[in-house]
């Protein structure tokens, strides 16, 4: 099941990091500000194509919007490596 609320939160997170307002994003996507708000609130089921457009505008990867990046501890990995 797709968690559109989580996707919306990540869209908002990366949009604000890029210093882009909802109005600016809406204009660049040629949609209403209300639609951008609905995406960020997880109200609307946004397509992968639209998410890819959003990712390009806010300078992030599509993968960052659809799934939270996994932080890997390289120290932990090295401590458990076997040679």
C-alpha atoms as one frame of an Amber mdcrd trajectory, in Angstrom:
protein
   0.000   0.000   0.000   1.282   3.445  -0.917   1.569   5.912   1.952   0.626
   9.199   0.299   0.828  11.068   3.618   4.506  10.112   3.981   5.171  11.024
   0.351   3.503  14.388   0.906   5.622  15.063   3.980   8.769  14.328   1.997
   7.621  16.576  -0.867   7.146  19.399   1.637  10.492  18.664   3.338  12.485
  18.798   0.102  10.444  21.714  -1.298  11.195  23.861   1.741  14.877  22.804
   1.652  14.932  24.093  -1.936  13.392  27.406  -0.774  10.431  26.982  -3.106
   6.943  28.012  -2.031   3.814  26.028  -2.778   2.784  28.831  -5.150   6.080
  28.647  -7.043   5.886  24.860  -7.308   2.276  25.077  -8.479   3.203  27.578
 -11.167   6.102  25.447 -12.410   3.841  22.369 -12.527   0.982  24.342 -14.096
  -1.406  23.259 -11.315  -3.230  25.056  -8.506  -1.710  25.816  -5.115  -4.569
  23.774  -3.669  -3.377  20.719  -5.614   0.172  21.105  -4.255  -1.272  21.407
  -0.751  -3.330  18.243  -1.290  -0.188  16.383  -2.374   1.699  17.552   0.716
  -1.191  16.568   3.000  -1.502  13.141   1.361  -5.067  13.827   0.254  -4.503
  13.153  -3.431  -2.936  10.096  -5.030  -0.112  11.644  -6.999   1.326   9.752
  -9.975   4.959   8.735 -10.333   5.198  10.943 -13.410   4.064  13.965 -11.381
   6.404  13.047  -8.518   9.274  12.881 -11.004   8.380  16.395 -12.212   8.296
  17.613  -8.611  11.635  15.945  -7.814  13.279  17.665 -10.785  11.937  21.069
  -9.741  12.971  20.760  -6.095  16.387  19.299  -6.958  16.033  15.890  -5.395
  15.729  12.315  -6.583  12.389  10.614  -7.127  13.577   7.884  -4.753  13.794
  10.425  -1.923  10.126  11.283  -2.367   8.754   7.754  -2.544  10.929   6.191
   0.176  12.900   7.613   3.055  16.645   7.218   2.398  18.273   4.577   4.564
  21.171   5.828   6.633  23.999   3.323   6.656  26.615   3.325   9.340  29.889
   2.429   7.635  31.589   2.073  11.009  29.040  -0.554  11.944  29.554  -2.352
   8.629  33.336  -2.384   8.978  33.132  -3.717  12.517  31.197  -6.739  11.271
  33.074  -7.469   8.059  34.784 -10.778   7.714  37.868 -11.215   5.575
